[in-house]
Amino acid sequence: MTTTQSLFAAEGIDPRSLEFIAQAIEKNNLPGFDYFEFKRAVTQLAEMKLDEATAHKSAFTTAATLGITKEKLIETAGYYRNVVEKEKEAFTKALDNQTATKVAARQQEVSRLRDQIERHKIEIARLQDEIGGYLNQADAAEASVKADSEKLEKSKTAFEKAHQSVLTAIDKDVEGMHKYL
């Protein structure tokens, strides 16, 4: 038996999409012989290697015995076109919902992450400035320590020199006292 999906199959058609459309057609199949059954009959006759014109005429001859007219086939073909159009509308609505939930939400996530990155860049720049200030303070403190150390070393040297001079003077005086007194 020819499946609904195979009735409308064509090269390059997405099988999953075709399956959804075929299910909609089957679900909305009108009772009795109409375009859908005519399409199935033409396809089955074509599979038997009948040419297209003969397949159409043979299928129509069978339909005519059931009281089906060309106008009835065209009218019911229009009905199935509407079924397919409604399926497209439902698909478009579902696609829009998926776009809103998946794509839009991910775009918001990307935007949030980019904002966070910018905030971190600003924080990093602030911290780098703060570190630069601390480095300047440390350099200034090191220079001050060096200057103070040099000053203290000079004071120590000067004091030790004065100290030694005074001790030498006292020792010289004591020596003079021993010698002259």
Contacts in CASP RR format, 6 or more apart in sequence:
PFRMAT RR
TARGET T0000
AUTHOR 0000-0000-0000
METHOD contacts of the structure
MODEL  1
MTTTQSLFAAEGIDPRSLEFIAQAIEKNNLPGFDYFEFKRAVTQLAEMKL
DEATAHKSAFTTAATLGITKEKLIETAGYYRNVVEKEKEAFTKALDNQTA
TKVAARQQEVSRLRDQIERHKIEIARLQDEIGGYLNQADAAEASVKADSE
KLEKSKTAFEKAHQSVLTAIDKDVEGMHKYL
2 40 0 8 1.000
2 43 0 8 1.000
2 44 0 8 1.000
2 47 0 8 1.000
3 22 0 8 1.000
4 22 0 8 1.000
4 23 0 8 1.000
4 25 0 8 1.000
4 26 0 8 1.000
5 15 0 8 1.000
5 18 0 8 1.000
5 19 0 8 1.000
5 22 0 8 1.000
6 43 0 8 1.000
7 22 0 8 1.000
7 39 0 8 1.000
7 40 0 8 1.000
7 43 0 8 1.000
8 18 0 8 1.000
8 21 0 8 1.000
8 22 0 8 1.000
9 18 0 8 1.000
17 91 0 8 1.000
20 87 0 8 1.000
20 91 0 8 1.000
21 84 0 8 1.000
21 87 0 8 1.000
24 83 0 8 1.000
24 84 0 8 1.000
24 86 0 8 1.000
24 87 0 8 1.000
25 36 0 8 1.000
25 80 0 8 1.000
25 83 0 8 1.000
25 84 0 8 1.000
28 80 0 8 1.000
28 83 0 8 1.000
29 36 0 8 1.000
30 36 0 8 1.000
30 76 0 8 1.000
30 79 0 8 1.000
33 63 0 8 1.000
33 66 0 8 1.000
33 68 0 8 1.000
34 68 0 8 1.000
34 72 0 8 1.000
34 73 0 8 1.000
34 76 0 8 1.000
34 79 0 8 1.000
35 73 0 8 1.000
35 74 0 8 1.000
35 76 0 8 1.000
35 77 0 8 1.000
35 78 0 8 1.000
35 79 0 8 1.000
35 80 0 8 1.000
36 76 0 8 1.000
36 80 0 8 1.000
37 63 0 8 1.000
38 59 0 8 1.000
38 60 0 8 1.000
38 63 0 8 1.000
38 68 0 8 1.000
38 73 0 8 1.000
41 58 0 8 1.000
41 59 0 8 1.000
41 62 0 8 1.000
41 63 0 8 1.000
42 55 0 8 1.000
42 56 0 8 1.000
42 59 0 8 1.000
45 54 0 8 1.000
45 55 0 8 1.000
45 58 0 8 1.000
45 59 0 8 1.000
46 52 0 8 1.000
46 55 0 8 1.000
50 58 0 8 1.000
60 68 0 8 1.000
60 70 0 8 1.000
60 73 0 8 1.000
63 73 0 8 1.000
END
